């Protein structure tokens, strides 16, 4: 069986995150796209060799030749259109962050439960060999009792009028766009949920451009940082235990490195005086995510990123904003 995908919006991320990986995975095909402007959808379809376009998002989610909806819309469009797609009988791969807040995430999960369809957040980094191995090492006890952890995600995103990342009404800001990775990475390796001790957001144009938070995971102190004001792309994960430590440079997208303006992925584990380098090769995060999706939809494998996981990540993000005294305009 081939899973036929419809794309909501002529999204800039979709070629790398979905279209190209699907070209090399015979279990998927890109069937259709819709955009708010038909001419834009037509141009996008022609550029990326997509056979069909729909006149509206609603028309796309109701197509009989589409099995899965990919939702890469701004966060403010994640809940409404993911729920609509589920109600139309479609599976949904929804870009991160899952929703604008936890209340929306709960409604999305409830809709998925009622529909009997799969709703999966596109935390692509989590499927790569690097992050799978990091979780395995920490959870195995090799590092000993964990004493601290740190995660960051920095990406330069200069102000551009019309870019949703700078529009607070669209669910913008660095914590939502980049910090969601750091929150998720800490939750994944530590295997629990954080209490937010403190948080600070630097604001510009109504959105957070730099955010940091101090967290507590059942007695384990953790820190996260994220910024849209960085000089390049950087994503670091560190976990320190009584027996050793691990550090990953570029845990977020190991397939990208210095050529993309960031750092090459480097995965170091130290146990006592012994230092080793863990492998960082393997399929791209996006290809690994699509392969996992095939296992979930075609072979009934339990999702790696569950609905409960996605909800918990939004609960943590909400708590960080609350601790920073940032009011956000969402129900």
Residue, then its C-alpha position, 0 to 999 in steps of 0.5 A: x500500500x502507498x500512503x498518499x499525502x496532501x500538503x496544507x500550504x505552499x510551505x518552504x519547509x516541505x521540500x526538505x522535510x517531506x517531499x524529497x524524503x517521500x521521493x526515495x520512500x516507495x511507501x509514500x507519494x505526494x498526491x496534492x497541495x493546497x494554498x490560500x492562493x491558487x496561483x501559488x499552489x499551482x506554481x508550487x505543484x509545478x516546481x515540486x512535481x505534485x500532480x494535483x492542486x486543490x482550491x482550498x484547505x477544506x477541499x484538500x482534506x476531503x480528497x478521496x485520493x489523499x490518506x495523510x495530511x501534512x500540516x506545516x502551517x503556522x502554529x495558530x493553524x495546527x489545531x483547527x486544520x489538524x482536527x478538520x483533517x482527522x474529522x475528514x478521516x485523514x491521518x495527520x503529520x503535524x509540524x512542531x510545535x504541536x499547537x499554540x498551547x496545551x488547551x489546543x493540544x488536548x482538543x487535537x488529541x481528543x479529535x484523534x481518539x474520536x476519529x480513530x486516525x493517527x495524529x503525529x507531531x513532526x519532531x523529526x530530530x527524535x527519529x535520528x540514530x543520534x537522538x535515539x542513542x542519546x536516550x538509550x545511553x541516559x536511560x541505561x544508567x551508563x552515566x550513573x545517577x543524572x546530576x544535571x542537563x542542558x539543551x539549547x537551540x539557536x537559529x538566526x531569524x532576522x525580522x521579515x514582514x509577513x514571516x509568521x515566526x515574528x507574528x505573535x498571533x500566529x504562535x510565533x517566538x523562539x521558544x515555540x519555533x526552536x526552544x520546543x526542540x530543547x524542551x523535548x530533548x530534555x524531556x526525552x533523555x530525562x524521561x520525565x516532566x519538568x517543574x519550571x523554576x524560572x524563565x526569562x524572555x527577551x521580547x521584540x515586536x511582541x515575540x520572544x527572541x531569546x528565552x532561557x529557563x531553569x527546570x527541575x526534573x524530579x530533583x535533577x536541575x536542567x537549563x534550556x536556552x533558545x534564540x533567534x538572534x544567534x550568529x548561526x545554527x547551534x543545537x547542543x545537548x549535555x547530560x551529566x551523571x555521577x559516572x560520566x557525561x554525554x554531549x552532542x553538538x547539533x542534535x537537532x539536525x545531524x545531517x546538516x553542519x558547517x555547510x549550512x552555517x552551523x556545526x557538524x554533529x559530534x557525539x561525545x561520551x565520557x565515562x571516567x577517564x575514557x572518552x569515545x565518539x558515538x556514530x552520527x551517520x545514518x538517514x536524515x532526520x526527515x527520512x528517518x521520520x518518514x520511515x517511522x511513519x510508514x511503520x506506524x501507519x502500515x505495520x501498526x508500530x506504536x508511535x515514538x512521539x505519542x499524543x501524550x508526549x506532544x501534549x506534555x511538551x506544550x504543557x511545559x512550553x506554556x509553563x515557561x511562558x507563564x514563569x516569564x510573565x508572557x501572556x499569549x493570545x490563544x484560547 
